């Protein structure tokens, strides 16, 4: 067996373990927290009082306007100078969640804004309050609009978790760097890491396609029922 192939096989298990133990959980948790935050930010910008809306806009402006890597460094390496010590994984989780929250808030805000005024009027006509109309009528329709871009955001997040290696989170890319430090074979190990990210992205893309078809069918049924 060629030495390069043998090295890839020997390193496959540690890389996969790192992906399962850190990369995937970090992506899922960050997206869950970030999506919740993004929804709240979107609601604040659309329906909140002016001071809250301005604070939400500032948050989105700041997070989207600064590099994610810099944000991670501020949280992990900068905050200790203020006496705030955060372990690597929680620091990465905070950083990614804040980033996801800013970007998904724009997606959710656009999806909510895309629902026509007539849908609001129809909800009010049957006696719903604003919160009831939002929960029962607007959000279910906005979800179908938001699913494709939110799915793309999650796929991008899975790849962006490689930045966590810079703050010592032992995820997939960090594990590849550790093996490189021992084997001195950066090309082989980094290509293998890239292939594993590609496999993860491909699986998620396939799931995204099925999810979009499902919501598309549901949307068709709703339109026919309307």
N, C-alpha and C positions, 0 to 999 in steps of 0.2 A: 504493500500500500504506500502511495506517495506520502512523504512526510507532511506536506501541507494538509492533505485530507485527514491524516491521522491526528494532526493537531486540532483540526476543526471538530472531529468526533470526540476527542478527549475534552475539549472545552465546551461542547454542546450542553452537557448536563448542568454545569455551573451557571451558564448563561440563561438557560431555561428556568432554573431554580430562582435566579435573581429576578427574572421577568415575572414569575408567578408570585414571588414573595413580596416584591417591592414595586415593580413597574405597573402591573395591572391594578393592585390595590390603590396605589397612589393616583392613578388616572381615574378610577371609579369614584373614590372618595372625593377627590378634588372636583370632579364634574358634578357630583351630587350636591356638595356644599355650594359650589359656584352657581349651579343652576337655580338653587333656592335663593341665593343672594341676588342673582340676576333678575329673577321674577320680582322680588321686592323692590329692587332699584327701578325696574321698568314701571311698576305700579306707582312708585313715588314720583317719577318724572311725569307720568301721564295724569295722575289723579291727586297727587299730594299737594299740600299747601306750598306756596312759593318758596319759603326758606328750605323746606325738605327737598323740594324739586331741585333747587340750586345746589344743595349739598350732594345730591345724587349725580347731577351733571358734573360737578367738580371731580367726584370720585371716578367717573367714567373717563373724563378728560385726562386725569392724572395717570391712571393705570394704563390706558391705551397709548399714552404719549411717552411712556418710559419703558425701557427694555425689561423683559421678564427676568433676564439673568441679573440685572442690576437690582431688581426688587428682591430676588432671592438672597443676594449678597447683603443687602441692607438688613433683611430679617435675621439671617444667620450670623453674619460677621459684624454688622453694625450695631444691632440692638444690645449685644453684651456690653458695649461701652456705656450704656445707660443702666446697666445692672439687670437687663432682661435676657436671660439665657434660655434658648429654645433648642431642643435636640434637632438633629438633621431632618428626620422624617417629618415631625410636626411643622418645622420651618418650611419645608418644601410644600407640605399640604396647605399651609396658610398662603404661601405665595401663589401657588397654582389656583387655589380657590378664589383669591382676590382677582386674579387675571381672568379666569373663566367668568366670574360674576360680571365684570365690566363688559366683556365681549358678548356674552349671552343676553345681557340686559338690552343691548341694541337690537339683537335678533328678536327678542320677545316684544320689545316696544314696537318694532316695525310690524310684527305679526298682529298684535292687538290693534294697531292703527289701520291695518288693512281691512278690518271688518267694517262693512258699510254702516252708515248711520241708521239705515232702515232696520238693522238687526237690533240696535238699541231701542228704537222706537217700538218695535214689535214686542220686545221684552217689557217695556214700560206699559204697553197697552194691556197686557194681561196682569198687571198689578205688581210686577217685580220691582224691587229696589235696585239701586245702582250695583250694590255688592252681589245681589242675587242674579242680576242680568249678567254681570261679569263672570260669575262662577258657573252659571247654568247655560248661558248662551254664547258669550263672547269667547271665553277661554277655550271651550271645546273646538270651536271653529279655528281659532288662532293656532291651536296645537298642530293641525294639519299643515298650516303654512310654515310653522317653525321647525317641523321635524327634519327636513333636508339640511338646512344650515346648522341646526344643532348637532346633527349627526356628523357633519363635516368638522365641527368644532371639537367633538370628542375624539375623532380620528387624529386631528392635529395635536390634541392634548397628549395622546398616547406617545406620539413622537417627541413632543416637547419635554416629556418627563426625563429625557436624556440630559437635560440641563441640570437636573438634581444631582448628577455626578459631581458638579462643581462645588456642591456643599456637602460632599462626602456621603450622600445617600447611596447605599450599595445596590443600586438598581442594575439593569441590564448593561448599560454603557459603562458604568463604574466597574462592574465585574470584568468587562472586556479590557478596560485599562489595567486592572490588576494582573490579569493573565499576561498582557503585553509586557508589563514590567518584569515578568519572570522569563518569558519565552523570547522576548525581543523580536516578535513577529507582528508588528502593527498592521500590516496590510491584510494578512489572513484573518486576524481577530476582528478588525473593524469591518471588514467585508462580511464576516459571519454575523456580527451584530446588526449590520444593515439588513441582511437577509431576514433575520428574526423580526426586526421592525416591519419589514415588508410583508411578512406572513401575517403579523398581527393586523396591519392595516388592511390587507386583502380580506381577511375574515370579517373585520368590522364593516368594510365596504359592502360585502355580500349581505350581511345582516341589515345594513342600512337600506339596501335595495328592497329586501323583503318587507321592512318596516314601512317604507314609502308606499309600496303596493297595497299594504293592508290599510293604511290611512286613506289612500286614494279610493279604495273600494268603499270604505266607510263613508267618505265624503260623497261618493256617487249615490249611495243609498239615501243619505240625508237630503241631497238635492232632489232626488226623485220623490222622496216623501214630502218635501216642501211643495 
